[in-house]
Amino acid sequence: MKIRLVNNGVFKTIDEPNQALTPPVEGFYWIDADTSDLAELQPLFGMHDLAVEDCLNEEEQRPKIELYEGHYFIVVNSIRFDNEEIFLRALNIFLGRHFIITITNQKINELRTLKPILWEQEVNNPDRFLYHLLDSVVDNYFLVGDRIEARIEKLEEDILMRTKKSHLNEIIGLRSEILWLKKVLGPQKEVISTLNKKDLRLIDDQLQKYFGDIYENAVKIAETFETYRDLMANLREAYQSSLASRANEIMRIFTALTTIFMPLTFITGIYGMNFDYIPGLHVYGASYVLLGFMLLLGCGMFYIFRKNDWL
């Protein structure tokens, strides 16, 4: 657990959490903790039992905002895209009048990259801290969206160049992840919309307008992932069309080869019959002439097929 006094973007480390109970003369307290610290923090800051239970729940948390006396409890999902897989990590936030507490189970990049922003903007209130944190979380969805789009384009190019069975698994896996994200983005939009529109005493009225900008970005992200879902459907159709085209190409080659060997098989069938009187059967060198004729016939048919783009 790290406790900091933030004053105009400048950080000062605090040793004991009970020091954060008294409002500072200037600035606010930021407590960055994990779930193991909740036992100590809950009685000090009066955290609601249901909010603490949600933090301790190991299952995936749905984004939401709960208004309690003395503080707000907000859950949003941070997104990461590592090793071609999408991960969502719950970010639990307790917003008070003079403090903000962030509870996480894993490391979240947005918290680490937030410090220079707070310093540059000279943040002096917990509600402005919340604004910059949510803005960073939402902006990260755009970065992940760009990587997903690049992955879709690469997959489409690979399918058009050479279709593989593994491509279908990639399409199904990526489509499932996109649908999963769409389910998360809906509740997350509602959380930001509440911060923008609802009368909240712990958030400055002027600052609420800025949450509207974050909400617009959240709507754009939801629309973008809706487009990605349609692209995945088109990609699956392209995969199936490519497979059908490849099967037709193989059948065309086999048909052409079969057609070439049909007259050769006919000739060998005739000279393979058990008759004594077959033209050229007992003529010296006739077998070489016949083999040469068969070779010439096969090469000629192959040339005609190639010239007409049948093979």
N, C-alpha and C positions, 0 to 999 in steps of 0.2 A: 504494500500500500504506500502510495506517494501522496503527500499533502503539500499543496503549494498555495501561497498567497499571491494572487495575481493583481497587480496594480498597474494600470495603463500598459498592459502587455509585458510587464517585468515580473519575473518569477522569484519568489522567495520560499525556500523550503521550511516547512513546519514539522516539528518532531512528533507532537501528540495530536490525535484527532479531536480531543476535547477542546483544544485551543480554537478550533473552527466553529465552536458553538456560539461564540460571541461575535456579532458583526464587526468587521474591521472598520477603522476610521475611513479608509479608502480602499476600493477594490473588492475582491471576493475570494472565497476559498474554492479551490478545485481539488477534489479527492479522487485520485485514480486508483481503483482497487479491483480485486477479483472476488469471486463468490466466497472464498474462505474468510474474507474480512467482514462479511455481513453480520456475523454474530456480535462483533464489536461495534459496528456502525449503527445497527438497527435501534438499540435503546438510546443511543446518543442523539440521533436525528429524528426519532419517532417514525421510522419507516413503517408503512402499513404491512401487516402480515401477508396479505395477498400479493403485494408487490415483491416482497422478499421471496415468497414461494415461487413466483414466476422467474425470478433470477436464478433460483436453485434448480429449476426444472431443466433437465438435460435434453428434453425434446425440443424440436425446432419451435421458436417463439414467433407468434404472429405479431406484426407491428401494431402498436396501439398506444393510446395515451389515457391515463387514469388521473383524475383530479382528486387529490386528497387534501385535507386540511394541513396547511403549512408547506406542502410540497406537491409537485407533479411527478408522476412516474411515466416515462416514455420509453418505448421499445422500438428500435429501428434495426434494420439489417444491413450490415456492411458486406460488400461483395468483393470477392477475389477470383482471379482466373489464373490458376497455376497448373502447369503440366496438362494443358488442354482440358481442364476440369473446372467447373464453377463451384465456388464455396460461398455460403452465406454464414455470417457470424453475427450473433445477436449483440447489440450494443444497448445496455440498460442504463438509463439516465434518470437520476433524481435531481429535480430542479427546485431549489429553494430561493428565498429572498436574497440571501447573501452567500449562497454556496451552490455548487453543482457537483454531483457525485457520478462518476462513470464506472459501471461494473461490467467486466468482460471475463469470459472464460479463456479466450485466446488473444493473442496480440492483434491489434487492429491498426492498420497503417494510418488511417485518418487521424488517430490520436497523436501519432508521432509527428505527422506533417503539419499539425495544427499550430504548434508553438511559434514558428516564424510568422504565421498569419496573425496570431494574437499580438505579437510584438509590433508588427508593422501597422496594424489597425488600432493599436493602443487600447485594447479591449479592457473595460473596467467593470463590466456587469455580467452576471451569469447568463442572462437571457441573450446577450450578444455572443457569448461563448457558444451557447446552444445554436444560434443562427449559423455561425461559421462552421461548427461541427456538422450540422445537417447539410449545409451547402457542400462541404467536402465529400460527405457520404454520397450525395446525389450525383455530384460531378464524376465520381469514380465509376458510376454506372455507365456514363458515356464512354469512358476509356475501355471498359470491358466490352461494351457494345461494339466499339471499333474493332477489337480483337476477334469478336465473334463474327463480324462481317467479313474480316479478312480470312477467317477459317472457312466460311461458307464459300467465298470466291475460290480459295485454293482447292476445296473439295470439288467444286463444280468443274474446275480446270482438269483435275485428275480424272474425274469421271468421263469427261469428253475425250481425253487423251487415251486412257486405258482403264476400262471398268474392272474393278476387283470386287470379290464378295465382301471383303472387309469394309468397303465403302458403305454398304447398307447398314452395318452395325454403327458406323460413325454417324450416319444420317439419323438413325433412330435415337442414338444416345444424345446427340446435340438437340434434336427436336424435343426430347423429354426435358432436357435442362431448360430450354427456352420456355416451354409451357409451365414448368415449375416456377421460373422467375416471374412469369406473368401473374401467377397467383399471389406472389409476394408483393408485387408492385401495386396492386389494387389497395390493400390495407395501408401500405406505406404512403400512398397519395392521400388517403383520408386523414392520416395523422398530420401531415403537413398542412392539409386544408383546414384542420381544426386550429392549428397554431396561427393560421392566417386570418380566419374569419371569426372564431369564437372569442367572446370577451374574457380574457384571461388576466387576472390581476398580477401574476408574477412576470408578465411580459409587457414591456412598454408598448403603448399604443402606436407610436411612430415606428417601432421596430416590426410590428406585425405586418406592415405593408411589405417589408423585405421578404417575409416568408412567402408572400405571393409569388415572388420571382422563383423561389425554390419549387413551389408547387407547379409553376409552368414547366420547369425543367423535368419534374417528375412525370407530368403528362406527356411530354415529348419522349421520354424514355419508354413509357408504356406503349406509345404508338410505334416507336422504333422496334420494340420486341414483337409487337403484333405483325409488323412487316417481316421480321425475321422468321416468324412462324409460317407465313405465306411462302417465303423463299425456300424453306425446308420442304414444303409440299411440292413446289416446282422442282426442287432438286431430286426428290424421290421419283417424280415422273421422268425426269431426265435419266436417272439411273435405270429405270425399267425400260425406257426407250432404247438406251444404249445396249442393254442386254439383248433386247429383241433384234436390234440392228446387227449385233455381233453374231447372234444365232443365225440370222438370215445370210450373213456373209459366209459363215462356215458351211451352211447348207449349199450355197451357190458354188463354193469351191469343190465340195464333194460331188455335186451334180455334174460339174464340168469334168472332173477327173473320171467319173463313172462313164460319161459320154465318150471320152477319149479312149478308154479301154474297151468299150463295147465292140468296135470293129476288130480290135486286136484279139479279143476273146473269141469272136466269131471265126476268125481265120485259124487260130490255134485249135478251135473245136473241130473244124473240118479236117485238118491234117492230123488230128488225134484219133480219127475213126479207124476201125479195123477193116479197111478195104485195100485190096491190092492195086486196083486201078484208080489212082488219084493222079491228076496231072502234075508232072514234075516230081513225083515221089521217088522215082529211081534215076533221076537225072543228076549227074555229078555237079555239085555246086549249087543245086536248086535251093538248098536250105539257107545258104548265104544270101541268095537273092531274096528269098521270102523274108528273112530277118531284116534285110535292108529296106524292103518295101514296108514292113511293119513299123520300123523306126521312122522312115520318112512319113508315113501316114500319121503316126502319133505326133511327130514334130509339126507337121502341117496343121493338124487340128489344134494343137497348142497355140501355134502362131495366130490362127484365125480367132480363137477365143480371146487371146490377149489383145488383138487388134480391135475387137469389138467390146473390150472391157467386160468380158464375161468371166474372166479369171484373173 
